Amino acid sequence: MVTGPVIFGLTVAEFEDISLKVCFTGLILYMLFIIGNLARQSKAGRYGTMWMFVALGLGFVGFVAKAIIAKLMGIE
């Protein structure tokens, strides 16, 4: 028996966990689109585009790496 509030048949914690993963994945994809569009509009070339993705993409790479490391260590 569930003692807390239920959203779409899930507990609040389960709903928040799924929402974070889905919404953050969408945000990362949107940020990749923005970086690619910025590189194309600025005519950065192949080398410049690579560095734009490296420099501007490090933020979410760190967030994803943190989640992977926590899962590998069993910390979650």
PDB file with SEQRES, HELIX, SHEET and CRYST1 records, atoms N, CA, C and O in Angstrom:
SEQRES   1 A   76  MET VAL THR GLY PRO VAL ILE PHE GLY LEU THR VAL ALA          
SEQRES   2 A   76  GLU PHE GLU ASP ILE SER LEU LYS VAL CYS PHE THR GLY          
SEQRES   3 A   76  LEU ILE LEU TYR MET LEU PHE ILE ILE GLY ASN LEU ALA          
SEQRES   4 A   76  ARG GLN SER LYS ALA GLY ARG TYR GLY THR MET TRP MET          
SEQRES   5 A   76  PHE VAL ALA LEU GLY LEU GLY PHE VAL GLY PHE VAL ALA          
SEQRES   6 A   76  LYS ALA ILE ILE ALA LYS LEU MET GLY ILE GLU                  
HELIX    1 AA1 VAL A   12  GLN A   41  1                                  30    
HELIX    2 AA2 GLY A   45  MET A   73  1                                  29    
SHEET    1 AA1 2 VAL A   6  ILE A   7  0                                        
SHEET    2 AA1 2 LEU A  10  THR A  11 -1                                        
CRYST1    1.000    1.000    1.000  90.00  90.00  90.00 P 1           1          
ATOM      1  N   MET A   1       0.838  -1.178   0.000  1.00  0.00           N  
ATOM      2  CA  MET A   1       0.000   0.000   0.000  1.00  0.00           C  
ATOM      3  C   MET A   1       0.881   1.238   0.000  1.00  0.00           C  
ATOM      4  O   MET A   1       1.787   1.357   0.825  1.00  0.00           O  
ATOM      5  N   VAL A   2       0.625   2.156  -0.915  1.00  0.00           N  
ATOM      6  CA  VAL A   2       1.389   3.399  -1.019  1.00  0.00           C  
ATOM      7  C   VAL A   2       0.812   4.400  -0.040  1.00  0.00           C  
ATOM      8  O   VAL A   2      -0.397   4.632  -0.017  1.00  0.00           O  
ATOM      9  N   THR A   3       1.686   5.001   0.778  1.00  0.00           N  
ATOM     10  CA  THR A   3       1.205   5.935   1.786  1.00  0.00           C  
ATOM     11  C   THR A   3       1.335   7.387   1.360  1.00  0.00           C  
ATOM     12  O   THR A   3       0.775   8.268   2.012  1.00  0.00           O  
ATOM     13  N   GLY A   4       2.061   7.659   0.279  1.00  0.00           N  
ATOM     14  CA  GLY A   4       2.262   9.035  -0.158  1.00  0.00           C  
ATOM     15  C   GLY A   4       1.445   9.356  -1.390  1.00  0.00           C  
ATOM     16  O   GLY A   4       0.708   8.511  -1.899  1.00  0.00           O  
ATOM     17  N   PRO A   5       1.578  10.578  -1.865  1.00  0.00           N  
ATOM     18  CA  PRO A   5       0.863  10.972  -3.081  1.00  0.00           C  
ATOM     19  C   PRO A   5       1.333  10.177  -4.292  1.00  0.00           C  
ATOM     20  O   PRO A   5       2.496   9.782  -4.381  1.00  0.00           O  
ATOM     21  N   VAL A   6       0.412   9.950  -5.219  1.00  0.00           N  
ATOM     22  CA  VAL A   6       0.705   9.175  -6.419  1.00  0.00           C  
ATOM     23  C   VAL A   6       0.436  10.049  -7.640  1.00  0.00           C  
ATOM     24  O   VAL A   6      -0.615  10.682  -7.741  1.00  0.00           O  
ATOM     25  N   ILE A   7       1.401  10.079  -8.574  1.00  0.00           N  
ATOM     26  CA  ILE A   7       1.277  10.842  -9.804  1.00  0.00           C  
ATOM     27  C   ILE A   7       1.411   9.856 -10.958  1.00  0.00           C  
ATOM     28  O   ILE A   7       2.442   9.196 -11.089  1.00  0.00           O  
ATOM     29  N   PHE A   8       0.389   9.747 -11.791  1.00  0.00           N  
ATOM     30  CA  PHE A   8       0.384   8.827 -12.932  1.00  0.00           C  
ATOM     31  C   PHE A   8       0.735   7.403 -12.521  1.00  0.00           C  
ATOM     32  O   PHE A   8       1.401   6.693 -13.274  1.00  0.00           O  
ATOM     33  N   GLY A   9       0.305   6.981 -11.359  1.00  0.00           N  
ATOM     34  CA  GLY A   9       0.578   5.628 -10.892  1.00  0.00           C  
ATOM     35  C   GLY A   9       1.959   5.431 -10.300  1.00  0.00           C  
ATOM     36  O   GLY A   9       2.334   4.306  -9.971  1.00  0.00           O  
ATOM     37  N   LEU A  10       2.722   6.507 -10.158  1.00  0.00           N  
ATOM     38  CA  LEU A  10       4.065   6.432  -9.595  1.00  0.00           C  
ATOM     39  C   LEU A  10       4.125   7.231  -8.305  1.00  0.00           C  
ATOM     40  O   LEU A  10       3.354   8.171  -8.112  1.00  0.00           O  
ATOM     41  N   THR A  11       5.037   6.857  -7.425  1.00  0.00           N  
ATOM     42  CA  THR A  11       5.255   7.691  -6.251  1.00  0.00           C  
ATOM     43  C   THR A  11       5.962   8.969  -6.693  1.00  0.00           C  
ATOM     44  O   THR A  11       6.472   9.042  -7.811  1.00  0.00           O  
ATOM     45  N   VAL A  12       5.992   9.947  -5.844  1.00  0.00           N  
ATOM     46  CA  VAL A  12       6.618  11.222  -6.181  1.00  0.00           C  
ATOM     47  C   VAL A  12       8.095  11.034  -6.499  1.00  0.00           C  
ATOM     48  O   VAL A  12       8.600  11.646  -7.440  1.00  0.00           O  
ATOM     49  N   ALA A  13       8.796  10.205  -5.739  1.00  0.00           N  
ATOM     50  CA  ALA A  13      10.223   9.978  -5.968  1.00  0.00           C  
ATOM     51  C   ALA A  13      10.470   9.315  -7.321  1.00  0.00           C  
ATOM     52  O   ALA A  13      11.396   9.693  -8.039  1.00  0.00           O  
ATOM     53  N   GLU A  14       9.645   8.327  -7.672  1.00  0.00           N  
ATOM     54  CA  GLU A  14       9.795   7.663  -8.971  1.00  0.00           C  
ATOM     55  C   GLU A  14       9.507   8.634 -10.110  1.00  0.00           C  
ATOM     56  O   GLU A  14      10.222   8.659 -11.112  1.00  0.00           O  
ATOM     57  N   PHE A  15       8.454   9.434  -9.949  1.00  0.00           N  
ATOM     58  CA  PHE A  15       8.095  10.416 -10.972  1.00  0.00           C  
ATOM     59  C   PHE A  15       9.207  11.445 -11.158  1.00  0.00           C  
ATOM     60  O   PHE A  15       9.541  11.795 -12.290  1.00  0.00           O  
ATOM     61  N   GLU A  16       9.781  11.929 -10.063  1.00  0.00           N  
ATOM     62  CA  GLU A  16      10.874  12.905 -10.144  1.00  0.00           C  
ATOM     63  C   GLU A  16      12.099  12.300 -10.816  1.00  0.00           C  
ATOM     64  O   GLU A  16      12.757  12.970 -11.611  1.00  0.00           O  
ATOM     65  N   ASP A  17      12.413  11.060 -10.515  1.00  0.00           N  
ATOM     66  CA  ASP A  17      13.576  10.399 -11.113  1.00  0.00           C  
ATOM     67  C   ASP A  17      13.406  10.255 -12.626  1.00  0.00           C  
ATOM     68  O   ASP A  17      14.324  10.566 -13.384  1.00  0.00           O  
ATOM     69  N   ILE A  18      12.249   9.791 -13.064  1.00  0.00           N  
ATOM     70  CA  ILE A  18      11.989   9.629 -14.492  1.00  0.00           C  
ATOM     71  C   ILE A  18      11.950  10.995 -15.185  1.00  0.00           C  
ATOM     72  O   ILE A  18      12.502  11.153 -16.274  1.00  0.00           O  
ATOM     73  N   SER A  19      11.307  11.967 -14.565  1.00  0.00           N  
ATOM     74  CA  SER A  19      11.207  13.304 -15.152  1.00  0.00           C  
ATOM     75  C   SER A  19      12.583  13.937 -15.322  1.00  0.00           C  
ATOM     76  O   SER A  19      12.855  14.561 -16.348  1.00  0.00           O  
ATOM     77  N   LEU A  20      13.446  13.782 -14.332  1.00  0.00           N  
ATOM     78  CA  LEU A  20      14.793  14.341 -14.428  1.00  0.00           C  
ATOM     79  C   LEU A  20      15.544  13.743 -15.602  1.00  0.00           C  
ATOM     80  O   LEU A  20      16.175  14.465 -16.374  1.00  0.00           O  
ATOM     81  N   LYS A  21      15.479  12.430 -15.739  1.00  0.00           N  
ATOM     82  CA  LYS A  21      16.207  11.767 -16.829  1.00  0.00           C  
ATOM     83  C   LYS A  21      15.667  12.171 -18.195  1.00  0.00           C  
ATOM     84  O   LYS A  21      16.444  12.458 -19.105  1.00  0.00           O  
ATOM     85  N   VAL A  22      14.350  12.197 -18.350  1.00  0.00           N  
ATOM     86  CA  VAL A  22      13.748  12.530 -19.641  1.00  0.00           C  
ATOM     87  C   VAL A  22      13.975  14.001 -19.990  1.00  0.00           C  
ATOM     88  O   VAL A  22      14.406  14.323 -21.098  1.00  0.00           O  
ATOM     89  N   CYS A  23      13.688  14.875 -19.054  1.00  0.00           N  
ATOM     90  CA  CYS A  23      13.813  16.318 -19.327  1.00  0.00           C  
ATOM     91  C   CYS A  23      15.266  16.735 -19.506  1.00  0.00           C  
ATOM     92  O   CYS A  23      15.564  17.575 -20.356  1.00  0.00           O  
ATOM     93  N   PHE A  24      16.168  16.169 -18.728  1.00  0.00           N  
ATOM     94  CA  PHE A  24      17.578  16.533 -18.868  1.00  0.00           C  
ATOM     95  C   PHE A  24      18.148  16.018 -20.175  1.00  0.00           C  
ATOM     96  O   PHE A  24      18.984  16.681 -20.790  1.00  0.00           O  
ATOM     97  N   THR A  25      17.706  14.841 -20.611  1.00  0.00           N  
ATOM     98  CA  THR A  25      18.129  14.330 -21.918  1.00  0.00           C  
ATOM     99  C   THR A  25      17.656  15.258 -23.023  1.00  0.00           C  
ATOM    100  O   THR A  25      18.412  15.559 -23.946  1.00  0.00           O  
ATOM    101  N   GLY A  26      16.412  15.713 -22.939  1.00  0.00           N  
ATOM    102  CA  GLY A  26      15.894  16.670 -23.917  1.00  0.00           C  
ATOM    103  C   GLY A  26      16.676  17.971 -23.905  1.00  0.00           C  
ATOM    104  O   GLY A  26      16.946  18.543 -24.961  1.00  0.00           O  
ATOM    105  N   LEU A  27      17.039  18.440 -22.726  1.00  0.00           N  
ATOM    106  CA  LEU A  27      17.810  19.682 -22.614  1.00  0.00           C  
ATOM    107  C   LEU A  27      19.195  19.519 -23.233  1.00  0.00           C  
ATOM    108  O   LEU A  27      19.673  20.428 -23.912  1.00  0.00           O  
ATOM    109  N   ILE A  28      19.841  18.389 -23.013  1.00  0.00           N  
ATOM    110  CA  ILE A  28      21.159  18.134 -23.599  1.00  0.00           C  
ATOM    111  C   ILE A  28      21.065  18.114 -25.122  1.00  0.00           C  
ATOM    112  O   ILE A  28      21.892  18.715 -25.808  1.00  0.00           O  
ATOM    113  N   LEU A  29      20.057  17.424 -25.647  1.00  0.00           N  
ATOM    114  CA  LEU A  29      19.886  17.384 -27.105  1.00  0.00           C  
ATOM    115  C   LEU A  29      19.631  18.773 -27.680  1.00  0.00           C  
ATOM    116  O   LEU A  29      20.146  19.111 -28.745  1.00  0.00           O  
ATOM    117  N   TYR A  30      18.842  19.572 -26.976  1.00  0.00           N  
ATOM    118  CA  TYR A  30      18.572  20.938 -27.432  1.00  0.00           C  
ATOM    119  C   TYR A  30      19.852  21.782 -27.391  1.00  0.00           C  
ATOM    120  O   TYR A  30      20.092  22.583 -28.295  1.00  0.00           O  
ATOM    121  N   MET A  31      20.671  21.608 -26.352  1.00  0.00           N  
ATOM    122  CA  MET A  31      21.923  22.350 -26.262  1.00  0.00           C  
ATOM    123  C   MET A  31      22.887  21.940 -27.371  1.00  0.00           C  
ATOM    124  O   MET A  31      23.611  22.782 -27.902  1.00  0.00           O  
ATOM    125  N   LEU A  32      22.904  20.652 -27.727  1.00  0.00           N  
ATOM    126  CA  LEU A  32      23.736  20.207 -28.845  1.00  0.00           C  
ATOM    127  C   LEU A  32      23.269  20.837 -30.151  1.00  0.00           C  
ATOM    128  O   LEU A  32      24.086  21.223 -30.986  1.00  0.00           O  
ATOM    129  N   PHE A  33      21.958  20.939 -30.325  1.00  0.00           N  
ATOM    130  CA  PHE A  33      21.414  21.606 -31.510  1.00  0.00           C  
ATOM    131  C   PHE A  33      21.838  23.069 -31.543  1.00  0.00           C  
ATOM    132  O   PHE A  33      22.227  23.572 -32.598  1.00  0.00           O  
ATOM    133  N   ILE A  34      21.771  23.756 -30.412  1.00  0.00           N  
ATOM    134  CA  ILE A  34      22.151  25.169 -30.342  1.00  0.00           C  
ATOM    135  C   ILE A  34      23.631  25.340 -30.664  1.00  0.00           C  
ATOM    136  O   ILE A  34      23.996  26.251 -31.406  1.00  0.00           O  
ATOM    137  N   ILE A  35      24.490  24.479 -30.118  1.00  0.00           N  
ATOM    138  CA  ILE A  35      25.927  24.571 -30.392  1.00  0.00           C  
ATOM    139  C   ILE A  35      26.198  24.349 -31.875  1.00  0.00           C  
ATOM    140  O   ILE A  35      26.982  25.079 -32.481  1.00  0.00           O  
ATOM    141  N   GLY A  36      25.551  23.341 -32.463  1.00  0.00           N  
ATOM    142  CA  GLY A  36      25.726  23.082 -33.887  1.00  0.00           C  
ATOM    143  C   GLY A  36      25.234  24.230 -34.752  1.00  0.00           C  
ATOM    144  O   GLY A  36      25.875  24.585 -35.741  1.00  0.00           O  
ATOM    145  N   ASN A  37      24.104  24.807 -34.387  1.00  0.00           N  
ATOM    146  CA  ASN A  37      23.564  25.943 -35.124  1.00  0.00           C  
ATOM    147  C   ASN A  37      24.489  27.154 -35.001  1.00  0.00           C  
ATOM    148  O   ASN A  37      24.708  27.868 -35.980  1.00  0.00           O  
ATOM    149  N   LEU A  38      25.026  27.386 -33.818  1.00  0.00           N  
ATOM    150  CA  LEU A  38      25.960  28.491 -33.604  1.00  0.00           C  
ATOM    151  C   LEU A  38      27.225  28.305 -34.432  1.00  0.00           C  
ATOM    152  O   LEU A  38      27.737  29.261 -35.014  1.00  0.00           O  
ATOM    153  N   ALA A  39      27.727  27.077 -34.485  1.00  0.00           N  
ATOM    154  CA  ALA A  39      28.927  26.790 -35.275  1.00  0.00           C  
ATOM    155  C   ALA A  39      28.654  27.008 -36.759  1.00  0.00           C  
ATOM    156  O   ALA A  39      29.502  27.539 -37.476  1.00  0.00           O  
ATOM    157  N   ARG A  40      27.474  26.600 -37.222  1.00  0.00           N  
ATOM    158  CA  ARG A  40      27.138  26.756 -38.641  1.00  0.00           C  
ATOM    159  C   ARG A  40      26.971  28.230 -39.006  1.00  0.00           C  
ATOM    160  O   ARG A  40      27.450  28.666 -40.053  1.00  0.00           O  
ATOM    161  N   GLN A  41      26.296  28.999 -38.151  1.00  0.00           N  
ATOM    162  CA  GLN A  41      26.067  30.415 -38.441  1.00  0.00           C  
ATOM    163  C   GLN A  41      27.351  31.235 -38.373  1.00  0.00           C  
ATOM    164  O   GLN A  41      27.494  32.224 -39.091  1.00  0.00           O  
ATOM    165  N   SER A  42      28.285  30.830 -37.515  1.00  0.00           N  
ATOM    166  CA  SER A  42      29.535  31.580 -37.401  1.00  0.00           C  
ATOM    167  C   SER A  42      30.573  31.120 -38.415  1.00  0.00           C  
ATOM    168  O   SER A  42      31.663  31.686 -38.491  1.00  0.00           O  
ATOM    169  N   LYS A  43      30.233  30.082 -39.206  1.00  0.00           N  
ATOM    170  CA  LYS A  43      31.151  29.530 -40.210  1.00  0.00           C  
ATOM    171  C   LYS A  43      32.486  29.147 -39.564  1.00  0.00           C  
ATOM    172  O   LYS A  43      33.557  29.524 -40.039  1.00  0.00           O  
ATOM    173  N   ALA A  44      32.390  28.396 -38.482  1.00  0.00           N  
ATOM    174  CA  ALA A  44      33.560  28.048 -37.688  1.00  0.00           C  
ATOM    175  C   ALA A  44      34.471  27.040 -38.377  1.00  0.00           C  
ATOM    176  O   ALA A  44      35.647  26.951 -38.026  1.00  0.00           O  
ATOM    177  N   GLY A  45      33.980  26.294 -39.325  1.00  0.00           N  
ATOM    178  CA  GLY A  45      34.796  25.259 -39.955  1.00  0.00           C  
ATOM    179  C   GLY A  45      34.790  24.002 -39.110  1.00  0.00           C  
ATOM    180  O   GLY A  45      34.197  23.964 -38.032  1.00  0.00           O  
ATOM    181  N   ARG A  46      35.455  22.979 -39.608  1.00  0.00           N  
ATOM    182  CA  ARG A  46      35.450  21.684 -38.919  1.00  0.00           C  
ATOM    183  C   ARG A  46      36.192  21.753 -37.585  1.00  0.00           C  
ATOM    184  O   ARG A  46      35.701  21.254 -36.572  1.00  0.00           O  
ATOM    185  N   TYR A  47      37.362  22.365 -37.584  1.00  0.00           N  
ATOM    186  CA  TYR A  47      38.169  22.447 -36.365  1.00  0.00           C  
ATOM    187  C   TYR A  47      37.500  23.347 -35.320  1.00  0.00           C  
ATOM    188  O   TYR A  47      37.453  23.006 -34.138  1.00  0.00           O  
ATOM    189  N   GLY A  48      36.995  24.478 -35.756  1.00  0.00           N  
ATOM    190  CA  GLY A  48      36.311  25.386 -34.836  1.00  0.00           C  
ATOM    191  C   GLY A  48      35.045  24.783 -34.259  1.00  0.00           C  
ATOM    192  O   GLY A  48      34.734  24.983 -33.085  1.00  0.00           O  
ATOM    193  N   THR A  49      34.312  24.041 -35.086  1.00  0.00           N  
ATOM    194  CA  THR A  49      33.093  23.380 -34.614  1.00  0.00           C  
ATOM    195  C   THR A  49      33.427  22.345 -33.557  1.00  0.00           C  
ATOM    196  O   THR A  49      32.727  22.229 -32.550  1.00  0.00           O  
ATOM    197  N   MET A  50      34.501  21.588 -33.785  1.00  0.00           N  
ATOM    198  CA  MET A  50      34.904  20.591 -32.797  1.00  0.00           C  
ATOM    199  C   MET A  50      35.198  21.257 -31.461  1.00  0.00           C  
ATOM    200  O   MET A  50      34.759  20.776 -30.416  1.00  0.00           O  
ATOM    201  N   TRP A  51      35.932  22.354 -31.487  1.00  0.00           N  
ATOM    202  CA  TRP A  51      36.280  23.028 -30.243  1.00  0.00           C  
ATOM    203  C   TRP A  51      35.070  23.678 -29.579  1.00  0.00           C  
ATOM    204  O   TRP A  51      35.011  23.774 -28.353  1.00  0.00           O  
ATOM    205  N   MET A  52      34.112  24.121 -30.378  1.00  0.00           N  
ATOM    206  CA  MET A  52      32.883  24.660 -29.781  1.00  0.00           C  
ATOM    207  C   MET A  52      32.131  23.568 -29.036  1.00  0.00           C  
ATOM    208  O   MET A  52      31.648  23.791 -27.926  1.00  0.00           O  
ATOM    209  N   PHE A  53      32.030  22.385 -29.640  1.00  0.00           N  
ATOM    210  CA  PHE A  53      31.358  21.277 -28.959  1.00  0.00           C  
ATOM    211  C   PHE A  53      32.124  20.849 -27.711  1.00  0.00           C  
ATOM    212  O   PHE A  53      31.513  20.541 -26.688  1.00  0.00           O  
ATOM    213  N   VAL A  54      33.448  20.827 -27.782  1.00  0.00           N  
ATOM    214  CA  VAL A  54      34.249  20.438 -26.616  1.00  0.00           C  
ATOM    215  C   VAL A  54      34.089  21.460 -25.494  1.00  0.00           C  
ATOM    216  O   VAL A  54      33.804  21.095 -24.354  1.00  0.00           O  
ATOM    217  N   ALA A  55      34.271  22.732 -25.814  1.00  0.00           N  
ATOM    218  CA  ALA A  55      34.249  23.773 -24.782  1.00  0.00           C  
ATOM    219  C   ALA A  55      32.853  23.976 -24.200  1.00  0.00           C  
ATOM    220  O   ALA A  55      32.695  24.057 -22.982  1.00  0.00           O  
ATOM    221  N   LEU A  56      31.849  24.058 -25.056  1.00  0.00           N  
ATOM    222  CA  LEU A  56      30.502  24.340 -24.574  1.00  0.00           C  
ATOM    223  C   LEU A  56      29.795  23.092 -24.054  1.00  0.00           C  
ATOM    224  O   LEU A  56      28.824  23.201 -23.306  1.00  0.00           O  
ATOM    225  N   GLY A  57      30.267  21.917 -24.437  1.00  0.00           N  
ATOM    226  CA  GLY A  57      29.633  20.691 -24.003  1.00  0.00           C  
ATOM    227  C   GLY A  57      30.202  20.079 -22.746  1.00  0.00           C  
ATOM    228  O   GLY A  57      29.683  19.065 -22.278  1.00  0.00           O  
ATOM    229  N   LEU A  58      31.241  20.649 -22.183  1.00  0.00           N  
ATOM    230  CA  LEU A  58      31.861  20.053 -20.994  1.00  0.00           C  
ATOM    231  C   LEU A  58      30.942  20.053 -19.779  1.00  0.00           C  
ATOM    232  O   LEU A  58      31.056  19.179 -18.919  1.00  0.00           O  
ATOM    233  N   GLY A  59      30.041  21.014 -19.696  1.00  0.00           N  
ATOM    234  CA  GLY A  59      29.139  21.082 -18.543  1.00  0.00           C  
ATOM    235  C   GLY A  59      28.268  19.851 -18.413  1.00  0.00           C  
ATOM    236  O   GLY A  59      28.223  19.229 -17.352  1.00  0.00           O  
ATOM    237  N   PHE A  60      27.576  19.496 -19.481  1.00  0.00           N  
ATOM    238  CA  PHE A  60      26.703  18.326 -19.362  1.00  0.00           C  
ATOM    239  C   PHE A  60      27.473  17.020 -19.445  1.00  0.00           C  
ATOM    240  O   PHE A  60      26.969  15.989 -18.999  1.00  0.00           O  
ATOM    241  N   VAL A  61      28.667  17.029 -19.997  1.00  0.00           N  
ATOM    242  CA  VAL A  61      29.490  15.818 -19.982  1.00  0.00           C  
ATOM    243  C   VAL A  61      29.854  15.483 -18.531  1.00  0.00           C  
ATOM    244  O   VAL A  61      29.836  14.316 -18.140  1.00  0.00           O  
ATOM    245  N   GLY A  62      30.179  16.492 -17.748  1.00  0.00           N  
ATOM    246  CA  GLY A  62      30.481  16.275 -16.336  1.00  0.00           C  
ATOM    247  C   GLY A  62      29.285  15.735 -15.569  1.00  0.00           C  
ATOM    248  O   GLY A  62      29.435  14.859 -14.717  1.00  0.00           O  
ATOM    249  N   PHE A  63      28.094  16.254 -15.869  1.00  0.00           N  
ATOM    250  CA  PHE A  63      26.882  15.789 -15.191  1.00  0.00           C  
ATOM    251  C   PHE A  63      26.600  14.329 -15.527  1.00  0.00           C  
ATOM    252  O   PHE A  63      26.265  13.543 -14.640  1.00  0.00           O  
ATOM    253  N   VAL A  64      26.730  13.962 -16.786  1.00  0.00           N  
ATOM    254  CA  VAL A  64      26.494  12.583 -17.207  1.00  0.00           C  
ATOM    255  C   VAL A  64      27.572  11.664 -16.622  1.00  0.00           C  
ATOM    256  O   VAL A  64      27.263  10.558 -16.178  1.00  0.00           O  
ATOM    257  N   ALA A  65      28.827  12.110 -16.619  1.00  0.00           N  
ATOM    258  CA  ALA A  65      29.915  11.306 -16.052  1.00  0.00           C  
ATOM    259  C   ALA A  65      29.685  11.054 -14.565  1.00  0.00           C  
ATOM    260  O   ALA A  65      29.961   9.962 -14.069  1.00  0.00           O  
ATOM    261  N   LYS A  66      29.184  12.053 -13.858  1.00  0.00           N  
ATOM    262  CA  LYS A  66      28.903  11.888 -12.434  1.00  0.00           C  
ATOM    263  C   LYS A  66      27.866  10.796 -12.205  1.00  0.00           C  
ATOM    264  O   LYS A  66      28.004   9.985 -11.290  1.00  0.00           O  
ATOM    265  N   ALA A  67      26.833  10.775 -13.032  1.00  0.00           N  
ATOM    266  CA  ALA A  67      25.791   9.756 -12.898  1.00  0.00           C  
ATOM    267  C   ALA A  67      26.340   8.363 -13.211  1.00  0.00           C  
ATOM    268  O   ALA A  67      25.998   7.395 -12.530  1.00  0.00           O  
ATOM    269  N   ILE A  68      27.179   8.258 -14.225  1.00  0.00           N  
ATOM    270  CA  ILE A  68      27.752   6.963 -14.605  1.00  0.00           C  
ATOM    271  C   ILE A  68      28.694   6.455 -13.511  1.00  0.00           C  
ATOM    272  O   ILE A  68      28.662   5.276 -13.157  1.00  0.00           O  
ATOM    273  N   ILE A  69      29.529   7.344 -12.979  1.00  0.00           N  
ATOM    274  CA  ILE A  69      30.456   6.940 -11.915  1.00  0.00           C  
ATOM    275  C   ILE A  69      29.702   6.507 -10.671  1.00  0.00           C  
ATOM    276  O   ILE A  69      30.077   5.524 -10.032  1.00  0.00           O  
ATOM    277  N   ALA A  70      28.632   7.233 -10.316  1.00  0.00           N  
ATOM    278  CA  ALA A  70      27.836   6.858  -9.148  1.00  0.00           C  
ATOM    279  C   ALA A  70      27.185   5.495  -9.345  1.00  0.00           C  
ATOM    280  O   ALA A  70      27.119   4.699  -8.408  1.00  0.00           O  
ATOM    281  N   LYS A  71      26.702   5.217 -10.562  1.00  0.00           N  
ATOM    282  CA  LYS A  71      26.079   3.926 -10.836  1.00  0.00           C  
ATOM    283  C   LYS A  71      27.114   2.804 -10.778  1.00  0.00           C  
ATOM    284  O   LYS A  71      26.824   1.731 -10.248  1.00  0.00           O  
ATOM    285  N   LEU A  72      28.315   3.031 -11.311  1.00  0.00           N  
ATOM    286  CA  LEU A  72      29.366   2.010 -11.285  1.00  0.00           C  
ATOM    287  C   LEU A  72      29.825   1.714  -9.865  1.00  0.00           C  
ATOM    288  O   LEU A  72      30.152   0.574  -9.537  1.00  0.00           O  
ATOM    289  N   MET A  73      29.849   2.750  -9.020  1.00  0.00           N  
ATOM    290  CA  MET A  73      30.286   2.550  -7.635  1.00  0.00           C  
ATOM    291  C   MET A  73      29.154   2.064  -6.734  1.00  0.00           C  
ATOM    292  O   MET A  73      29.390   1.689  -5.586  1.00  0.00           O  
ATOM    293  N   GLY A  74      27.927   2.072  -7.254  1.00  0.00           N  
ATOM    294  CA  GLY A  74      26.787   1.619  -6.465  1.00  0.00           C  
ATOM    295  C   GLY A  74      26.344   2.619  -5.424  1.00  0.00           C  
ATOM    296  O   GLY A  74      25.746   2.235  -4.419  1.00  0.00           O  
ATOM    297  N   ILE A  75      26.623   3.902  -5.639  1.00  0.00           N  
ATOM    298  CA  ILE A  75      26.291   4.930  -4.652  1.00  0.00           C  
ATOM    299  C   ILE A  75      24.839   5.371  -4.779  1.00  0.00           C  
ATOM    300  O   ILE A  75      24.131   5.480  -3.778  1.00  0.00           O  
ATOM    301  N   GLU A  76      24.407   5.619  -5.972  1.00  0.00           N  
ATOM    302  CA  GLU A  76      23.075   6.122  -6.306  1.00  0.00           C  
ATOM    303  C   GLU A  76      22.388   6.625  -5.106  1.00  0.00           C  
ATOM    304  O   GLU A  76      21.252   7.090  -5.194  1.00  0.00           O  
TER     305      GLU A  76                                                      
END                                                                             
